[in-house]
């Protein structure tokens, strides 16, 4: 097994654990605290972070699918702050949002696990990051998850 394949498989395992980690973090969180505790005065609350993770799970998967369907497609950037307002993150509920994220992640997991070795190097052109491959997207999943898991745990630990 090549180093690249080993790293990829580790990232896929990390992707698979996100739902369980988040469930463990928020399992005893009261819904009111999930919306009232924020990452600073203008920061997101736990529900908004979970909505963001859910929506970007789909966005990452859609970008990856486009990269399989087209040669070096242009991949649009998204205004994550605008999505908070457009999709009314603040009005959504903790446990349904988490369930939607877990379901979306299962689809993403299945999508990436079905790729052939040759498909992993399919390129795309990200509007902000430049050239990327499907390998890069899998790494992005893990780093994006970890950034926001840290954010949630920081919010909750500061309120303890």
N, C-alpha and C positions, 0 to 999 in steps of 0.2 A: 504494500500500500504506500502510495506517495505521501509526502508531507502535506501537500495541498488537499488530497482526499481525506487524510486524517483530520486536518483542521476543519474542513467542511463538515465532516461527520460530527465533530465536537460542537460546532455551531448549530447543527440540526438538533442535537440533543439539548442544547441550551434553549433553543426555540421551544422545544416540547415542554420544558419545565416552567415556562413563564406563567401559564395559567395556574398551576399548582402553587407557585410562589405567591402570586397575587391573591389567590384564595386564602392562603395561610395568613397573609398580612391583614386582609380586610374581613376575615370571617367573623370576628367579634366586634367589628366597627359599627357603631350606631349610624343609621343613615343620616341623621342630623349632623353628626360630626364629620361625616364624609363630604358634606357640602359646606360646612362652616369653617373648617380648618383649612387655611390657605398657605401657599408658599410665598409669603410676603403680602404686603397690602394689595398689590395688583396681580398676585400670582394665582395659579390654578389651585383648585381643591382636588381631592382624590377622585371624585366622580368625573371631573373634567379631564383629568389625566388619563383615566381609564377609557373615556370616550376617544381621546386623542390616540391612544394605543390601538383601540379597536379600529378606528378609521384608517390609521396609517398601516395597520396590518393588511387591510384590503388594498390600499394604495400601493404598497410594496408588491403585493401579489399581482395586481393588475399591471404594474410596470414590468414585472418578470414575464408575464404572459405575452405582453406586447413584444418583448425582446425575443421570444420564441417565434412569434408570428411574422415579424418584420426584420429586415437587416438593418442594424444600427439605428433603431427608431429614436426620435427625439422624445425624451421623457419629461413631461411638464413638472414644474415645481408647484407646490401648493402653499398657500398662505395659511399656516396652522392657526394663527390668531383669528383670521376671518372664519375659519371652520367652527371655532368655538361659538361664535355668534350665529352663523348661518344654520348650524345644526342644533342650536339651543342646548348645548352641553349642560348648562346650569340647571335645566329643567328635567334632566334625565335621572334615573334611579340606579343606585349602586349595584344591586345584585343582578338586575336584567342586563345592565351594561357589561358587567363582568362575564355573564353567561354568553353574551354576543361576542365578546372578545375571545373567549375560549373556543367557541364554535368557529369563528373566523380563523383562529390560529390552527385549528385542526385542518381546515381546508388548505391553509398555507403549507403546513407540514406535509400533507399528502401531495401537493403540487411539487414541492422541492424534492421530496423523496423519490418521485417518479422520473426525475430528470436523468438522462443518459450522461455519460462522461463528456461527450462532445458538446452537449447543450450547456454545460456549466460555463463555458467560455463565450457564450453568445453575448455580443456587445450591445450597449445602448448609450445614448448621449444624454446625460442628465443635465437639465437646464442650469443647475448651480454647481454641480460637482464635476462635470465633464464626462469623459468616457468611463463607463462602468460595465461589469459583467454580472452574470447571475451569482457567481461566487461572492462578489462585492455586496450584493443585496442580502445574502444570507448573513454576512458579517454585520451589515447595517441593522438587521433585525435584532441581533443580540446586543449590540451596543445601544441601540435605541431603547430596547426593553430595560437594560440595566440603568441607563440614565434616569428613566422615569420611575423605576423601582426605588432607586436611591432617593429621588424626589419625594415619593410617597412616604417612605420610612422616615425621612427627615421631618416632614410635616407632622407625622404622627408622634414622633419622639419628642419634638419640641412642645407638643401639647400635653405630654404625659406628666 
